[in-house]
Amino acid sequence: MKFSPLPLLHLALIALLVAACSAPQTVERQGRSTPPYEVLVHALGPARVSDDGFDARFEFEVVSPLDLQRNSLVQELKQTITFEYEDGSARERHLTLVEAFRLRLEYIDAARQYHYRIYVGQSDRHSMRGMNDLADDVVAVRIDRHVFAYVANVMGADFTEAGFAHLPRNEDGTVVSEIPEKFNSNYQSKHDTRGWIANSGDSLGLTYRIKYRLVRTGVDSPHFEVDRGGGYGVVEAPAVVWMPSR
């Protein structure tokens, strides 16, 4: 006897609609089971800081007693810029970005620890420029960049040859990429923000922050700081080179 597939299709559609209607509006981050690892962030030379912004570069190493079987290191970046004005008011601008770096197994040491690194020649650059172009009534500006790094599998992303990509969101949808066109414009002009994340195990990630503060008339301004990180790993905070920007 031949049965029509339409009833099954209708049932499937109804099930999808019911699931969509009953899904919660806010998805909370869930800790996932994954092999243990540490994320080590190493500074590549001193950070270059001036009254017009900052530029710091880092490289990553992931160390684990097990083969992680993950192809990328993912970072969730959240940034807040606060402008302080002569009249005492303040305004904030926010951006969020999920990005990925391809991981490769570099070696297994004598203690059977697996050492992973991002592609040769690729580094993580944190920079900001244009403070000198702010309106005259801006008396101070603060930048707080919060970064969460972890290993995961990334599929369907538009990676550069050096193994870097922007992603639309993280695995559970708690962080969505929302950045202006000028942010990392070189990547955005040549590549698409696409792809998805699986097996993120983000409960084992490393968190670190980059802070910059400029007071136009401040004696000790500008101020630049990288914290030492928290969670599973450590950040090697860079030394600072002060640059005159004018």
N, C-alpha and C positions, 0 to 999 in steps of 0.2 A: 504494500500500500504506500502511496506517495503522499507525503504531508507537505503542506505549504510552509515556508519559513517565516511568513509574515507574523503569525502570532508570537513566535519567539522574539522576533525583532521588536515588536511592540512592547513585549515584556521587558526587554533589555532597555529600551528607551525610557519606560516608566521608572525602572529601577534607577537609572542615571538621574532622572529628574528628582526623584525622592531623595537621593543622596545629596544632590546639589542644594535642595531646599533645606535639608536638615543639617548641612555642614555649618560649623561655627564660623562667625565672621572673623575672629582673631585666632590665628594658629600659634600656639605657644611652642617655644623651642623644646625639643625632646632630646634627652641624652641617649646616645646610641652605643651599642656594644661594638668595640673595634679593638684591634691589637694595640698595646700601649706604644707610645712614641714621644719624643721630645722635638720641639721645633726650636732651632738655634738661629738667631738673627745676628749676623756679623756686619759691622760697619765697614764700608769700603772707603777708607780715608776719612778725613774730617768733614763735618758739615760746613758748608759755606753760607754765612749769614750776613745780611746787611739790613739797612733800613728800608730796603725795597722787597725783602722776602728771604727765602731760605732754599737750600738745595742739599739733600742728603741721600746717599745711596747705600743699599744694603744687599747682602746675599743671604741665602737660606741653606741650612743643613737640617735634615730630619734624621734622627737616630732612633732605631728600634731593635729590640731583641728578636723580632719576627719579620718575615717578609710581609710588608704591608699590603702588597697587591693594589696599590692606589697609584693613579697616573699623574696627579696634580697636587700642588699646594694652593689652596684657595684663601683669599683674603676678603674679609668684609670690612669696608672702610666707611666710617661715618664722620663727617666733618661739620663743625659749627664755626662760622666766622661772626664775630661780634664787633660792630662798629659803635664807638662811643663819640657823642657829638658835644659841641660847645654848650648847648642848652641843657646838658645833663641827661638827655635821652639816649637810648641804645637800640640798635636794630640787629637782628640775626639773620643769617643766611645758612641754609642747611643743604648738604648733599650726601648721598649714599651711593656706594659702588661695590659690586661683587666682581672680583677679578681672579684670574688663575694663572699659575706658572706651571709648565710641564715639569715633572720630576723624572729623574733618571737614577738608577742604582749606580753609585760610584764604586763602592767596594764593601766587602765584609771583613771586619777586623779580626784579630786573633781571639777576641772574646765572643765571636759570632754575633756581633752587633752590625746591623745593616745601616749603611750610610747613604742617604739620598741627597741629591742636590738638584737645583734648577739647571737649565741648559747652559753650556759654556758661553760666556759673553753676555748673558742676560743678567740684569740686576733690577732691584726694586728701587725706583727713584721717587722720593717724596720732595716736592718742590712747590713754591708759590712765588709769584712775581707780580709787581704792579702796585705795591703799597704807596709808591711815590705819586701815583696817578689818582689817589683818593681825593675826594672833595676837600676843600680848604677847611670846612667846619668839622671834619673828622679829627678828633684830638688823640684818639687811641684806637688800636685794632687788636683783637685777640683771635688766634686760630687754635682750635682744639681738634686734633685728628685722632680718632679712636680706631684701632686696627685689631681685628680678630683673625688669626691665621690657623689653618688646620689642613689635614690631608683628606683627599676625596678622589672619586672618579668623576671626570668631566667628559661629557660626550657632546658632539655637535657644535662645539665652539669654533669661532673663526680665529684660530691661533696664528700669530706671526711666525716667521721662520725661526725666531729665537724662543718660541714657546710661551707667548704671553697672549691673554685674551680677556676681554670684558664679557661678563655674563649677565643675563637679564635679572636673575634673582638667586638666592641661595636655595638649598634643597627644600626647606620647609616653608619658604615664602615669607619669612619674618624680615628679610632685608631685600629690598628691590632697588635696582640701579636707577638713580635719578640724578644725572649730572648735566651741567651746561655743555654746549658745543665746544667751548674753549678748553675744557678740562681734558687733558691728554688728547689734544686735538689731532696729533699725528696718527694715533691709532684710529680714532673715530672717522677720519677722512678716508681711510683705506680699508677698514674692516667693519663687519657687522657685529652688533651685540646680540649674540644668540647662544644657544646651547643649554644644557641642564646638568645638574649635579646629583650624584648618587653616592651612597656609602660614606657620608661625610664624617661620621663619628665626631661631630663638632664639640662634644662635651670635653674632649681632650685637647682643645686648642690652646693657643698662646695669645694673650691680649697685651698690647702695648699702646702707648700714646705719644704723640708728638705735639708739643705746644710752642707757640710763637706769640710774643706780645711786643707791640711797638707803641711807644708813647712819644709823640712828636717832640715834646720838650723834655723828655726824661733823660737824666744823666746816665743811667744804666741801661738805656733802651738801645737797640732791641734785645729781648731775652728769648733764648731758644733752649728747649729741653726735650730730651727723649727719656721716658721712664725705662726701668729695667724689665718690664714685662711681668705678667702673672699667668698662672696656669702651668701648663706642661711645656716648659722651655725657658729661655732667657734671651734678653736683648743686650747686645754689646753697644752701649750708647757711644756715639762718635764724639771725638774732640771737635772743637769749633774753630773755624777760621773766620775772622771778621773782615768783611769786604766793604770799602767805601763804594757807594752806588752812584755817586755824582762826581 
